[in-house]
Amino acid sequence: MGVVADSHTGGVGVGGGKSSWAVVGLKSLVRRKQVDSIHAKSSNSGHHQLAKALSVPHLIAVGVGSTIGAGVYILVGTVAREHSGPALTISFLIAGIAAALSAFCYAELSSRCPSAGSAYHYSYICVGEGVAWLVGWGLILEYTIGGSAVARGISPNLAMLFGDADSLPAFLARHTIPGMGIVVDPCAAILVFIVTALLCVGIKESTQVQGIVTIANVCAMFFVIIAGGYLGYKTGWVGYELPVGYFPYGVDGVFAGAATVFFAYIGFDSVASTAEEVKNPQRDLPLGIGIALSICCTLYMLVSGIIVGLVPYYAMDPDTPISSAFASHGMKWAAYVITLGATTALCSTLMGSILPQPRILMAMSRDGLLPSFFADVNKQSQVPVKSTVVTGLVAAILAFFMDVEQLAGMVSVGTLIAFTMVAISLLIIRYVPPNEVPISSSFHESVVSIPFLYDATQENVDEKEDDIKCDAGSSGDSNESVGIVNERRRKIAGWTIVLTCIGSLLLTSAASSVGLPSLFRYTVCSIGGIVLLSGLVVLTCIDQDEARLNFGHIGGFICPFVPLLPIISVLINMYLLINLGSATWARVSIWMVLGALVYAVYGRRHSALHDAIYVPAARAEQMYRNSNALA
């Protein structure tokens, strides 16, 4: 009666016989969990829920504060000198559009599946446990190193506010440990502890503080825009009056600059990580993500447009482009305002870096992939205090002892993998949404009893059914034909999504490998491009699955231009991933191998789905209702 044996866990099937250990391990990688529902949550005993305290202004504060870091105060000089020239504004626009593709995917998924965990959560629902684990493991790396790197960058800017790099008190200043060459940064560790304590107080209180710090940063950027615009108007915009024209490095330089500044938009995914704490996630999450990204893109474009107009691109200081641009026009005092902006930007980004990780740890712990210690939610503050404290402690230790700037590329790996999987998850929801959901062991008895309850009820209407069997026969044949056609369509769509991803990987890999022989490179590019375009055409021509209309929480944002938009997002993210460099990938590989070992030893064995039974989605809702009625 609709009950499906747990084909995902590799246990004893209906037909008998145990699968081999290899098959068991493989099937555990593709088992998928259910979208959290009211019924599922009511049956989820033992965990307190997070506080429903956030609205659109809070989400905007999180998104803008996490995205606009001190990088913009440096990127404009480096990218203008080496890639874009006066066309830097266009590079920021292109990067903003590329980031918006991922933001559209996040907006729909976060409103459909509004639970803590962000990309990890979506991957677990749509792709499988193995991929979800790697995404979550990568996000842990991203937020840990990202927070430590940000904290490490605050003390030099803070010192400049007091005069110079040696102005901080001795207990806050950096020191070198004799004989070891290790530079410790007490200020960075103290700031991490302060932010951690603030996050433990409550999500609403911490986002309000982040909003205040973010406003100070935005005000500093408005100063750059207004004062710089006045200087440019007086001096005639010397940066644009150049004989080399607006595109000194050509269109290729503009796109190379866009690929570099794309990472200045990383941070809006922090909004999705707070989904479980949003009052009205179907409305507020898409608005928060969209408005935050729009504000960041607008500010980036205005600041970059002003600065490249004040100073010729080849004369810009790569380290302090904004303050040196003002100093060249006699406004040396502006350096203090700009340094203040950079300091507040780093403090806000530090909060945005530490905020999501406890929620990732909590989500993974709830699913049994990490110890239950991380899933505890404090009754008073309604935040995962234990996970937050562990996150802050690790980030503080790294910030105190290590200069993690050389590891900064690893932050981008976690983000881009998450962006890629979110886009793929959106394609899966639209074309092959999961039609079976897992029921935990606590519902095994109801799974068995429901068919008998159903059969007992049927006895009362058997005679009426006998009278209409002839009419129902033809209808049944029709329904069976529709089911066969729909199953065939799902198989075609599923394989097309897989081949589209393979085509994207081939195309971006070959396009980035300039050291390969030209003939081989162009051949692989052509094959990848053909596979990619073929997948796009097939997905465009076939119908999306009707089950998508009722998948997860309905009534939220619907991403436009599917499948084109998520496929382009996958292509862009794969290209950026491949171009991060071999040294970065070597470091990330070590972390991922460690993660695979942790999963094999602990996660796979303790997963909440290890004994799950999979049933049709409608059947699951019926079971939850019956269970609640009996309770």
C-alpha positions in Angstrom: 0.0 0.0 0.0 2.6 2.6 -1.0 5.3 1.5 1.4 8.7 1.3 -0.2 11.5 -0.6 1.3 14.5 1.5 2.2 16.4 1.1 -1.0 18.7 3.9 0.1 20.2 2.2 3.1 21.1 -1.1 1.6 19.2 -3.1 4.2 17.2 -6.2 3.7 14.9 -5.6 0.9 11.4 -7.0 0.2 12.9 -9.7 -2.0 15.3 -10.9 0.7 19.0 -11.1 0.7 21.5 -8.6 2.2 23.4 -6.3 0.0 27.2 -6.2 0.1 28.9 -3.7 2.3 30.1 -1.8 -0.8 26.5 -1.5 -2.0 25.4 -0.4 1.5 28.0 2.3 1.6 27.1 3.5 -1.9 23.4 3.6 -1.2 24.0 5.6 2.0 25.5 8.4 -0.1 22.3 8.9 -2.1 19.7 8.7 0.6 17.7 11.9 0.8 15.9 13.5 3.7 12.5 15.2 3.8 11.7 18.9 3.7 10.9 19.9 7.3 7.1 20.2 7.7 4.9 21.0 10.6 4.2 17.3 11.1 7.8 16.3 10.9 8.8 19.0 13.4 6.1 18.0 15.8 7.5 14.5 15.8 11.1 15.6 16.2 11.5 15.4 19.9 14.5 16.4 21.9 15.4 19.7 20.2 14.3 23.2 21.0 13.5 25.3 18.0 15.4 28.5 17.1 13.7 31.8 17.8 11.5 33.2 15.1 12.7 36.8 15.5 14.0 38.0 12.1 12.3 40.3 9.6 13.4 41.9 6.3 15.5 44.7 7.9 17.4 42.1 10.0 18.1 40.0 6.9 19.3 43.0 4.9 21.7 43.9 7.8 23.1 40.3 7.8 23.4 40.2 4.0 25.0 43.6 3.5 27.2 43.2 6.6 28.4 39.8 5.5 29.1 40.9 1.9 30.7 44.3 2.1 34.1 43.7 3.7 37.3 45.7 3.6 38.1 44.0 0.3 36.3 46.7 -1.7 38.7 49.2 -0.3 41.6 47.3 -1.9 40.1 45.5 -4.9 39.3 48.7 -6.8 43.1 49.4 -7.1 44.3 46.0 -7.9 41.6 45.1 -10.4 41.7 48.5 -12.1 45.5 48.4 -12.6 45.7 44.8 -13.8 42.5 44.0 -15.5 39.7 46.4 -16.1 41.1 50.0 -16.2 38.4 52.7 -16.2 35.8 49.9 -17.0 36.0 48.7 -13.4 32.4 49.6 -12.9 31.3 47.2 -15.7 33.3 44.5 -14.1 31.4 45.0 -10.8 28.1 45.0 -12.7 29.0 41.7 -14.5 30.1 40.1 -11.2 26.9 41.3 -9.6 24.7 39.8 -12.3 26.6 36.5 -11.9 26.1 36.6 -8.2 22.4 37.3 -8.7 22.0 34.0 -10.6 23.0 32.2 -7.5 20.9 34.5 -5.4 17.8 33.7 -7.4 18.4 30.0 -6.8 18.9 30.6 -3.1 15.7 32.7 -2.9 13.5 29.9 -4.2 15.1 27.1 -2.2 15.2 29.1 1.0 11.5 29.9 0.8 10.7 26.2 -0.1 12.9 24.7 2.5 13.2 27.3 5.3 15.4 25.4 7.8 18.9 25.9 9.2 21.7 24.6 7.0 21.4 26.6 3.8 23.1 24.8 0.9 23.8 21.7 3.0 20.1 21.4 3.7 19.1 21.8 0.1 21.7 19.3 -1.1 20.5 16.7 1.4 16.9 17.0 0.3 17.6 17.1 -3.5 20.9 15.3 -4.2 21.8 13.0 -1.4 23.6 12.5 1.9 27.1 12.1 0.5 27.1 15.4 -1.5 25.3 17.2 1.4 28.1 16.1 3.8 30.8 17.4 1.5 28.9 20.7 1.1 28.5 21.1 4.8 32.1 20.1 5.4 33.2 22.7 2.9 31.0 25.4 4.5 32.6 24.6 7.9 36.0 25.3 6.3 34.8 28.4 4.7 33.3 30.0 7.7 36.2 29.0 10.1 39.0 30.3 7.9 36.9 33.3 6.6 36.2 34.4 10.2 39.8 34.0 11.2 41.2 35.9 8.2 38.7 38.8 8.8 39.6 39.0 12.5 43.3 39.0 11.6 42.8 42.0 9.3 41.0 44.2 11.9 44.0 45.0 14.2 46.1 46.8 11.5 43.1 49.0 10.5 42.2 49.6 14.2 45.8 50.7 14.8 45.7 53.2 11.9 42.8 54.9 13.6 45.1 55.7 16.5 47.9 57.0 14.4 50.1 54.2 12.9 50.6 50.4 13.0 52.3 50.6 16.4 49.6 52.6 18.2 47.7 49.8 19.8 48.3 49.0 23.5 50.9 46.3 24.2 48.2 43.7 25.2 46.4 44.1 21.9 49.4 44.6 19.6 50.9 41.9 17.5 54.0 40.1 18.8 56.4 37.7 17.4 57.2 34.6 19.4 61.1 34.4 19.7 62.7 31.5 18.0 59.4 30.4 16.3 58.7 33.2 13.9 54.9 33.0 14.8 53.2 36.4 14.9 50.3 36.3 17.4 47.4 38.7 17.3 45.6 39.1 20.7 43.3 41.8 19.2 42.0 39.4 16.6 41.2 36.7 19.2 39.6 39.2 21.6 37.3 40.5 18.8 36.3 36.9 17.9 35.4 36.3 21.6 33.3 39.5 21.7 31.4 38.6 18.6 30.9 35.0 19.8 29.4 36.3 23.1 27.1 38.7 21.2 25.9 35.8 19.0 25.1 33.7 22.1 22.9 36.5 23.5 20.3 36.1 20.8 19.8 36.3 17.0 17.7 39.5 17.2 20.2 41.3 19.4 23.2 40.3 17.4 21.6 41.3 14.0 20.7 44.7 15.5 24.3 45.3 16.5 25.4 44.1 13.1 22.9 46.5 11.5 24.4 49.5 13.4 28.0 48.5 12.4 26.9 48.0 8.8 25.2 51.5 8.7 28.6 53.0 9.8 30.3 51.2 7.0 27.7 52.3 4.4 28.0 55.9 5.7 31.8 55.7 5.0 31.1 54.5 1.5 28.6 57.3 1.0 31.3 59.7 2.1 33.6 58.3 -0.6 30.8 58.6 -3.2 29.7 62.2 -2.3 33.1 63.7 -1.6 34.7 61.8 -4.5 32.0 63.0 -6.8 32.6 66.6 -5.8 36.3 66.2 -6.4 35.8 64.6 -9.7 33.4 67.4 -10.8 36.0 70.0 -9.9 39.0 68.3 -11.5 37.2 67.1 -14.6 37.4 63.3 -14.0 41.0 62.9 -15.1 40.8 59.1 -14.8 38.4 58.9 -17.8 40.3 61.4 -20.0 42.9 58.9 -21.2 44.3 58.2 -24.7 44.0 54.4 -24.2 40.2 54.7 -24.0 37.7 53.1 -21.7 38.9 49.5 -22.3 42.7 49.5 -22.1 42.8 45.7 -21.6 39.9 45.0 -23.9 36.7 43.0 -23.2 38.8 40.1 -21.9 40.2 42.3 -19.2 36.7 43.4 -18.1 35.6 39.8 -17.7 38.9 38.9 -15.9 38.2 41.7 -13.5 34.6 40.5 -13.1 35.9 37.1 -12.1 38.2 38.7 -9.5 35.6 41.0 -7.9 32.9 38.2 -7.9 34.3 37.1 -4.6 33.4 40.6 -3.2 29.7 39.4 -3.4 30.2 36.3 -1.3 28.2 36.7 1.8 24.6 36.9 0.9 24.3 33.1 1.5 24.5 34.0 5.2 20.9 35.2 4.9 19.8 31.7 3.8 21.5 30.2 6.8 19.1 32.1 9.2 16.0 30.7 7.4 14.7 28.9 10.5 14.8 32.1 12.5 12.8 34.2 10.0 9.2 35.1 10.9 7.8 34.9 7.4 10.4 33.0 5.4 8.3 32.7 2.2 8.2 36.4 1.8 11.1 37.8 3.9 14.0 35.5 2.7 13.7 36.4 -1.0 13.3 40.0 -0.2 16.3 40.0 2.2 18.6 38.2 -0.3 17.5 40.4 -3.2 17.7 43.8 -1.5 21.0 43.0 0.2 22.6 42.0 -3.1 21.2 45.0 -4.9 22.5 47.4 -2.2 26.0 45.8 -2.4 26.1 45.9 -6.2 25.0 49.6 -6.3 27.6 50.7 -3.7 30.4 48.7 -5.4 29.6 50.3 -8.8 29.3 53.8 -7.4 32.6 53.6 -5.4 34.5 52.0 -8.2 33.2 54.6 -10.7 34.2 57.5 -8.5 37.7 56.2 -7.7 38.8 55.3 -11.2 37.7 58.8 -12.3 39.8 60.6 -9.7 43.1 58.9 -10.6 44.3 57.3 -13.8 44.1 53.5 -13.4 47.8 52.9 -13.9 48.6 55.4 -11.1 46.4 53.9 -8.5 47.9 52.6 -5.3 47.1 48.8 -5.2 47.2 48.7 -1.4 45.3 51.9 -0.4 43.6 53.0 -3.6 40.8 55.0 -2.1 42.7 57.0 0.6 45.6 57.6 -1.8 43.1 58.9 -4.4 41.8 61.5 -1.9 45.3 62.3 -0.8 46.3 63.1 -4.4 43.7 65.9 -4.3 44.8 67.3 -0.9 42.4 65.4 1.3 44.7 63.4 3.5 42.4 63.6 6.4 39.9 61.5 4.4 42.1 58.5 5.1 40.7 58.3 8.7 37.1 58.1 7.4 38.1 55.4 5.0 40.0 53.5 7.6 37.0 53.7 9.9 34.8 52.3 7.1 37.2 49.5 6.5 37.3 48.7 10.2 33.5 48.6 10.6 33.3 46.6 7.4 35.6 44.0 8.8 33.8 43.9 12.1 30.5 43.4 10.3 31.9 40.7 8.1 33.4 38.9 11.1 29.9 38.6 12.6 28.6 37.4 9.2 31.3 34.8 9.0 30.7 33.3 12.5 26.9 33.5 12.4 26.2 30.7 9.9 28.6 28.1 11.1 26.8 27.1 14.3 23.6 26.7 12.3 25.4 24.4 9.8 26.8 22.3 12.7 23.4 22.2 14.3 21.7 21.1 11.0 24.3 18.3 10.5 23.9 17.2 14.1 20.2 17.0 13.8 20.6 14.7 10.9 22.9 12.5 12.9 26.0 13.3 10.9 27.7 15.0 13.8 27.4 14.4 17.6 24.2 15.6 19.2 26.2 18.1 21.3 26.0 20.5 18.4 22.2 20.3 18.1 21.5 21.7 21.5 19.5 25.0 21.5 19.6 27.2 24.6 16.2 27.6 26.1 16.7 31.3 27.1 18.4 32.7 24.0 17.0 30.1 21.5 20.3 29.9 19.7 22.8 27.0 19.4 25.1 28.3 22.1 27.3 25.2 22.3 28.0 25.2 18.5 28.5 29.0 18.7 31.1 28.7 21.5 33.0 25.9 19.7 33.0 28.0 16.5 34.2 31.1 18.2 36.9 29.2 20.2 38.4 27.5 17.0 38.2 30.8 15.1 39.9 32.7 17.9 42.7 30.2 18.2 43.4 30.4 14.5 43.2 34.2 14.4 45.6 34.3 17.4 48.3 32.0 16.1 48.1 31.8 12.3 48.3 34.2 9.4 45.6 32.6 7.3 45.8 34.9 4.3 47.5 32.2 2.3 44.5 30.0 3.0 41.9 32.6 1.9 41.4 30.8 -1.4 39.9 27.8 0.5 37.1 30.1 1.6 36.1 30.5 -2.1 36.1 26.8 -2.7 33.4 26.2 0.0 31.3 29.0 -1.3 31.5 28.1 -5.0 30.7 24.4 -4.3 27.7 25.5 -2.3 26.6 27.9 -5.1 26.9 25.1 -7.7 24.9 22.6 -5.6 22.2 25.1 -5.0 21.7 25.6 -8.7 21.7 21.9 -9.4 19.2 21.4 -6.5 16.9 23.9 -8.1 16.9 21.9 -11.4 16.1 18.7 -9.5 13.2 20.3 -7.7 11.7 21.6 -11.0 12.2 18.4 -13.1 12.7 15.4 -10.8 11.5 16.4 -7.3 11.8 13.6 -4.7 8.6 11.6 -4.8 9.4 9.5 -1.8 10.3 10.7 1.7 11.9 8.9 4.6 10.0 7.9 7.7 12.0 7.5 10.9 12.0 4.3 12.9 9.5 5.8 15.3 6.9 5.6 12.6 7.6 2.0 11.5 4.5 0.7 13.4 2.3 3.2 11.7 3.8 2.3 8.3 2.7 -1.3 8.9 -0.7 -0.5 10.4 -1.9 2.1 7.9 -2.6 -0.4 5.1 -4.8 -2.5 7.5 -6.7 0.6 8.6 -7.2 1.4 4.9 -8.3 -2.1 4.1 -10.8 -2.1 7.0 -12.3 1.1 5.8 -12.5 -0.2 2.3 -14.8 -3.1 3.3 -17.6 -0.6 3.9 -17.5 0.6 0.3 -16.7 -2.6 -1.6 -20.2 -3.0 -2.9 -20.3 0.5 -4.3 -16.9 -0.1 -6.0 -18.1 -3.3 -7.6 -20.9 -1.3 -9.3 -18.5 1.1 -11.0 -15.6 -1.3 -11.7 -16.3 -1.3 -15.5 -16.2 2.5 -15.6 -13.2 2.7 -13.5 -11.3 0.2 -15.6 -10.8 2.5 -18.5 -9.9 5.3 -16.1 -7.3 3.1 -14.4 -5.7 2.2 -17.7 -5.5 5.9 -18.5 -3.9 6.7 -15.2 -1.4 3.9 -15.6 -0.4 5.3 -19.0 0.1 8.8 -17.6 2.2 7.3 -14.8 4.4 5.5 -17.3 4.9 8.6 -19.4 5.7 10.7 -16.3 8.2 8.2 -15.1 9.9 8.2 -18.5 10.0 12.0 -18.5 11.6 12.0 -15.0 14.3 9.6 -16.2 15.0 11.7 -19.2 15.1 14.9 -17.1 17.4 13.3 -14.5 20.0 12.0 -16.9 19.8 15.3 -18.8 20.7 17.2 -15.6 23.6 14.9 -15.0 24.9 15.3 -18.6 24.5 19.1 -18.4 26.7 19.2 -15.4 29.3 16.9 -17.1 29.2 19.2 -20.2 29.8 22.3 -18.0 32.7 20.6 -16.3 34.3 19.6 -19.6 33.8 23.0 -21.1 35.2 25.0 -18.2 38.1 22.6 -17.6 39.3 22.7 -21.2 38.8 26.5 -21.5 40.9 27.0 -18.4 43.7 24.6 -19.3 45.7 26.8 -21.6 48.7 24.5 -21.3 47.0 21.7 -23.2 47.6 21.1 -26.9 45.3 23.3 -28.9 43.6 20.5 -30.9 42.8 18.5 -27.8 41.7 21.6 -25.9 39.3 22.8 -28.6 37.9 19.3 -29.1 37.1 18.9 -25.4 35.6 22.4 -25.4 33.4 21.5 -28.4 32.2 18.3 -26.8 31.4 20.0 -23.5 29.7 22.8 -25.3 27.5 20.5 -27.4 26.6 18.4 -24.4 25.7 21.5 -22.4 23.6 23.1 -25.1 21.9 19.8 -25.8 21.0 19.5 -22.1 19.6 23.0 -22.1 17.5 22.4 -25.2 16.1 19.1 -23.8 15.2 20.7 -20.4 13.6 23.6 -22.1 11.5 21.4 -24.4 10.2 18.9 -21.8 7.6 19.8 -19.2 8.6 20.5 -15.6 7.3 18.1 -13.0 3.8 19.0 -11.6 4.9 17.8 -8.2 7.1 20.9 -8.0 4.0 23.0 -7.4 3.5 21.3 -4.0 7.1 20.5 -3.1 8.1 21.9 0.3 6.6 25.1 1.6 4.6 26.7 -1.2 3.7 30.4 -1.7 7.2 31.8 -1.8 9.6 33.1 -4.5 9.7 31.3 -7.9 13.0 31.6 -9.8 12.5 32.8 -13.4 14.1 31.5 -16.6 14.5 27.9 -15.5 16.5 25.9 -16.8 18.6 28.7 -18.4 19.4 30.7 -15.2 20.6 27.8 -13.0 22.6 26.2 -15.8 24.4 29.5 -16.4 25.0 29.7 -12.7 26.5 26.2 -12.7 28.8 27.1 -15.6 30.1 30.3 -14.0 30.7 28.7 -10.6 32.5 25.7 -12.1 34.7 28.1 -14.1 35.6 30.1 -11.0 36.3 26.9 -9.1 38.7 25.5 -11.6 40.6 28.7 -11.8 41.3 29.0 -8.1 44.7 27.4 -8.5 46.4 24.1 -7.8 47.8 25.2 -4.4 44.3 26.0 -3.2 42.9 22.7 -4.4 45.8 20.8 -2.8 44.9 22.2 0.6 41.2 21.7 0.1 41.8 18.1 -1.0 43.4 17.4 2.4 40.4 18.8 4.2 37.9 16.9 2.0 39.7 13.6 2.5 39.6 14.2 6.2 35.9 14.9 5.9 35.3 11.7 4.0 37.0 9.8 6.8 34.9 11.4 9.4 31.7 10.6 7.4 32.8 7.0 6.9 33.7 6.5 10.6 30.9 8.4 12.2 28.4 10.1 9.9 27.2 7.2 7.8 26.7 5.0 10.9 24.8 7.6 13.0 22.7 9.1 10.2 19.1 9.7 11.1 18.2 7.9 7.9 20.2 4.7 8.5 17.0 2.7 9.3 14.5 4.9 7.4 11.6 3.5 5.3 10.7 5.5 2.2 7.1 6.1 1.3 5.3 8.4 -1.2 5.1 12.0 0.1 1.3 12.1 0.4 1.5 8.9 2.4 4.0 10.4 4.8 1.7 13.3 5.5 -1.2 10.9 6.2 1.1 9.0 8.7 2.0 12.1 10.5 -1.7 13.1 10.8 -2.7 9.7 12.1 0.2 9.7 14.6 -0.8 13.1 15.9 -4.5 12.1 16.1 -3.5 9.0 18.2 -1.4 11.2 20.4 
